[in-house]
């Protein structure tokens, strides 16, 4: 399984430059359309390197994080309020949810 995943990631990593080619832009598209901080221009190789690095980081994190996914550590927490106050709050909550007790008697 690990070899298959590694092979798929390697193939995808090296095919990305062949599939995604930089688009040629005309002079009109170089003008900013919204006010904001100036944008930095990256050459295609730098852009591709950053995208592939981010993608590989995401895949590595997902692969190595999978064994620990959805495994919870249950820690007993002491009650923050006493039992009487909690029951009173629950009763008030139920009363507030009841449409018949909206105060229009």
N, C-alpha and C positions, 0 to 999 in steps of 0.2 A: 504494500500500500504506500509506504513512504517513498519507494523508488518510483512508483507511478506518479505520485504527486510531484516529486522532484523533477521528473521528466516533463510533465505538463507545464510546470512553472518555467522551466528552462526554455521550452519551445515557445511559450507565450512571450517570454521576455525577449527572445531574439526575433520573433516575428513582428513585434510591435512596430519597429521602424519600417518594415516593409509594407505593413497595412496602413499605418497612419503617416501620410506624407504632409509636409507643410503646405499650406495653401498660399498661393501668391496673392498679395493684396495690392490694390491700386492706391493711388495717392489720396483719394477721398477718404478711405477707411482709416487713415492715420490720424484724423482729427478726433479729439475727444468729444463725445456726445453729451456727457454729463459733467458737471463741475465736481471736482474732487482732487485728491492728490495725484500728481503725475504718475503715469504707469511706467514701469521699467520694461525695457525690451530685452528679451532673451533670444539668443540664437537657438536654432533648432536642436543642436546637440545638447546644450545645457538644459533646455526644456525637457527633452526626452529623457535625459539622465535623471532629472528630478521626479518626473512622473513614474518612471520605472522604479526608482528608489522608494517612493511612497507606496507604490503597489506591492513591492517585495516586502516592505515593512509590515504592511497590512496583512499579507498572506502569512508571513512568519508569525505574527502575533496571533492570528486566528488558528494556525496549526498548533502552535505550542500552548495556546490557551484552552484548546478544546477539552483536554482531560480534566480541567478544573471548572469547566462551565457548569453552572447550575448545581454546584455542590456547596451547600450552605453549612456554616458552623453556627450551631444554635448555642447562644449564651443566655443563661437565665438573667433577666433584668428585674430588679425589685420594683414593686408598684410605686408610681409617682404620687398617686392620691389614694386616700383610704377607700375602702370598699363602699361605705355609705354614700360618699360624695360621687363616686363613679356610678352607682345605681341611680342616684337622683339625676345625674346628667343624662344617662341613657333614657330615663323616663321623660325628661324634658325634650330630648331629641325626638322621641316617638310622638310626643304631643305636638311638636312643631311640624312634623311630617303629616299629621292627620289633617286632611282638608276640612273636615267638619269642625275642627276647633280653631278656625282662623279668626275668631273674635267677632264674627258677624252673627250675633244671636238675636 
